[in-house]
Amino acid sequence: MKISVLFFGQIADIAGKDNLDISNIDTSNELKSRLCELYPALNNLTYSVAVNKEIVQTNTALKDGDTVALLPPFSGG
């Protein structure tokens, strides 16, 4: 099972790239844990998770081919 992960803003700076394909991930929480292992600076950052363009607030099951975006805090104005 392959998941596409998109990074934006400061998260992309931390990762050093704007996307990543990752395998063997079943849930959004598992993905966040794996990404924190790969990029420890994410542990100290607040961000939202969107699965297939929909922001999720709880642990969400992921399917093969899903796209997950990590979104830094937005500022209004």
C-alpha positions in Angstrom: 0.0 0.0 0.0 1.4 3.4 -1.0 0.5 6.8 0.4 1.5 10.1 -1.2 2.4 12.7 1.4 2.5 16.4 0.5 4.5 18.9 2.6 3.8 22.7 2.7 5.5 25.7 4.2 7.8 25.1 7.2 7.0 21.4 7.0 8.5 21.2 3.5 11.5 23.1 4.8 12.0 20.6 7.6 11.6 17.6 5.2 13.8 19.2 2.5 11.2 18.3 -0.1 7.6 18.9 -1.0 6.4 15.3 -1.3 7.1 11.7 -0.3 5.7 8.3 -1.2 5.5 6.0 1.8 4.4 2.4 2.2 3.0 0.1 4.9 1.0 2.8 6.7 -2.6 2.1 7.8 -3.7 5.2 9.7 -3.1 8.9 9.9 -1.6 8.5 13.4 0.8 5.8 12.2 1.8 8.1 9.4 2.4 11.0 11.8 4.6 8.8 14.0 6.6 7.5 11.1 7.2 11.1 9.8 8.3 12.2 13.2 10.9 9.4 13.2 12.1 10.6 9.8 11.9 14.3 10.6 12.2 14.7 14.4 11.6 18.5 14.2 8.0 17.7 13.4 7.5 16.7 17.0 7.7 20.4 18.0 5.4 21.7 15.3 1.6 22.1 15.2 0.1 21.2 11.9 -3.2 19.8 10.4 -3.6 16.6 8.4 -5.8 16.4 5.3 -6.6 13.1 3.7 -7.7 13.4 0.1 -8.2 17.2 0.5 -10.3 16.8 3.7 -8.9 17.9 7.0 -9.2 15.1 9.6 -9.3 15.7 13.4 -9.1 12.0 14.5 -7.1 8.9 13.6 -8.2 8.0 10.0 -7.8 4.8 8.1 -5.7 5.2 5.0 -6.1 3.3 1.7 -3.7 2.6 -1.1 -3.4 5.6 -3.3 -4.5 8.2 -0.7 -2.9 11.6 -0.7 -2.2 13.1 2.7 -1.2 16.7 3.1 0.6 18.2 6.2 -0.6 21.8 6.5 1.2 24.3 8.7 -1.0 26.8 10.7 -2.7 29.3 8.6 -2.7 33.0 9.4 -5.7 35.2 8.4 -5.9 38.7 7.3 
